[in-house]
């Protein structure tokens, strides 16, 4: 009977350890997801800024071109 009780206690500790590890993995995944979302938002901001700069550059070219015509 003592053997069964010890075995159950060991299994319980093992399950608790696995559950803690799962919680840690979930937290890490959530952090990675948050960083990924921030990176995506930053990339979108950069792309938008580059589009604005390109449009502005084209506007200046058009103005210079019309002045030289």
MOPE-V735747 format. One record per residue. N is the residue number from 1. OMEGA is omega in radians with two decimals (999 if undefined). NEAR is the number of other C-alpha atoms within 8 Angstrom. D_LAST is the distance of its C-alpha to the last C-alpha in whole Angstrom. Layout:
N | OMEGA | NEAR | D_LAST
N | OMEGA | NEAR | D_LAST
//
This chain:
1 | 3.14 | 4 | 101
2 | 3.12 | 5 | 100
3 | 3.14 | 6 | 98
4 | 3.13 | 7 | 96
5 | 3.11 | 8 | 95
6 | 3.14 | 8 | 94
7 | 3.12 | 8 | 92
8 | 3.12 | 8 | 90
9 | 3.11 | 8 | 90
10 | 3.12 | 8 | 88
11 | 3.13 | 8 | 86
12 | 3.10 | 8 | 85
13 | 3.13 | 8 | 84
14 | 3.12 | 8 | 82
15 | 3.11 | 8 | 80
16 | 3.12 | 8 | 79
17 | 3.12 | 8 | 78
18 | 3.12 | 8 | 75
19 | 3.09 | 8 | 74
20 | 3.11 | 8 | 73
21 | 3.10 | 8 | 71
22 | 3.11 | 8 | 70
23 | 3.12 | 8 | 69
24 | 3.14 | 8 | 67
25 | 3.13 | 8 | 65
26 | 3.12 | 8 | 64
27 | 3.14 | 8 | 63
28 | 3.12 | 8 | 61
29 | 3.12 | 8 | 59
30 | 3.11 | 8 | 58
31 | 3.12 | 8 | 57
32 | 3.12 | 8 | 55
33 | 3.13 | 8 | 54
34 | 3.12 | 8 | 52
35 | 3.12 | 8 | 51
36 | 3.11 | 8 | 49
37 | 3.10 | 8 | 48
38 | 3.13 | 8 | 46
39 | 3.11 | 8 | 45
40 | 3.13 | 8 | 43
41 | 3.12 | 8 | 42
42 | 3.12 | 8 | 40
43 | 3.12 | 8 | 39
44 | 3.09 | 8 | 37
45 | 3.13 | 8 | 36
46 | 3.14 | 8 | 34
47 | 3.13 | 8 | 33
48 | 3.12 | 8 | 32
49 | 3.12 | 8 | 30
50 | 3.10 | 8 | 28
51 | 3.12 | 8 | 27
52 | 3.13 | 8 | 26
53 | 3.13 | 8 | 24
54 | 3.13 | 8 | 22
55 | 3.12 | 8 | 21
56 | 3.12 | 8 | 20
57 | 3.11 | 8 | 18
58 | 3.10 | 8 | 16
59 | 3.14 | 8 | 15
60 | 3.11 | 8 | 14
61 | 3.14 | 8 | 12
62 | 3.13 | 8 | 11
63 | 3.14 | 8 | 10
64 | -3.13 | 8 | 9
65 | -3.13 | 8 | 6
66 | 3.12 | 7 | 5
67 | -3.12 | 6 | 6
68 | -3.11 | 5 | 4
69 | 999 | 4 | 0
//
